[in-house]
Amino acid sequence: MTDEPTGIDPARRARGLAVYREVYGDDAVVLDEGQSDFFDQMLAHLFGEVWGRPGVEIPARRLLVIGVLAAQHRYEQLGIQFRRALDTAELDIAQVREVVIQLIQYVGYPSSSDLYRVSETAIAQYKAAQR
């Protein structure tokens, strides 16, 4: 924790927090202002300035992120994105599976089992939550 002010405009942080909640849900971890400079900067810049820009809606941005995460073999984060896309109805189960088929062609077959596993885990979690 720091005793120094973050220097981030409160309106920017609030805008970023609203977009962050839209992207990750109301139950996503949120640190209090000043608790983490990294988190404060992420809220203000990544979510307030980038994810919140006009011109490309959140579902399209999420698909871009899914592609990048798959290419970087960041499966834990990829699972979060798949699950959130299902929870928000940005993608349905068939579309998640189709995204995986598309991505495998670009990230390669050696990564296909991890990509498949993480998508099917997200689907199973989604189905369990629907019961």
N, C-alpha and C positions, 0 to 999 in steps of 0.2 A: 504494500500500500504506500501511497505517496501523500504527503500533506500539501503538495503544490497543485495549483489548478492545472487542468489539462490544456487550457488555451483553446479548446474546441468550442465553437459557437453552439450554445444550447439548442438553437433551432436546427442546426445541421445534425447534431446528435439525435435529436428527437425524430427528424426525418429519416435518418439512418436506422434508428431503432424500429420505426414503423415498417420499413421495407424489410429489415432483418426478420421481424416477426412474420411478415407475409411469406418470405422465402422459407423460413425454418419452423414456423408455427409458434403459438403462444407459450408452449412449454419448453422452448429452446432456452438454454442457459444464457442469462444476461448478467454481466458483472456491473456493479454499481459504478457510477462515474468516478474516475480517479483511482479505482482499484487496479486497473491495468491500462497502461498507456497503449499497449498493443490493441486491446479490445476497443478502447475509445477511438483510436485512429481508424480501426477497421469499420466501426459503425459509421463514423462520419464520412470516410472516404469510399470504401468499397460498397457499402450499402446506400449511403446517402447520396453519393455522387455517381456511382457506376451502375449498380443494380437498379437504382431509382431513376435513371435517365429515361426520357421519352424516346419513342421510336422503335424499341424492341421490348416486347412484353416479357414478363417474368418466365412464362413457360418456354419461350424461345431461348432466353438466356440460360435457363436450366438445362436445356438440351445441349447448348454449347459447352456448358460446364461438364456435363456428363461425358461428352466426347473427349474433352481435355483430361478429365480424371481417368478415363479408360486408357488413354494414350500414355499417361504417366503411371499407370498401374497403381493408382491410389484407391484401392478397393473399399476401404472403410468409409471414406468420404463418398465414394460412388454409391454405396449402399444407402447412405443417408439421402442422397439426391433421388435415387429410385423410389425409396419409401415415401418421401415427401411428394414426389410427382404423383404417386398413387393416391396418397391422402387428399391431395387437392384436386384430384380428377384431371390434372394436366395430362396424364397418360393413364390409359387403362392397362390391364394385365397383358392383353394381346400386344399393345403398343410397346410396353417395356420389353417383351420378348422380341419384337421386331427390331427395336433399337439395338438389342444385343446382337442379333444376326447381322445387322448393318455394321456395327462396330468391330465385330470379329474379323471382318474382311480387311480392316485397316490396322488393327492392333496386333493381329496375327493369331494363328491357332495355338501357339504355346500359352497365350494368355486366356484362351477361350474358356478353360475350365474355371478359372478364378472369376472371370466376367459372368459366366453362367451361374456359378455358385452364389455370387453376391446378388444377382438379379432375382434368382429363385428364393433366396432368403428374404429379400425385401417383399416379394410377393406373398410368401408364407406368413410373414409378420402382418402384412396388410389384411390377408384373409382372416387370420386369427382375431384381429382387432374388430373385424366386421361382425363377428358372431355375437 
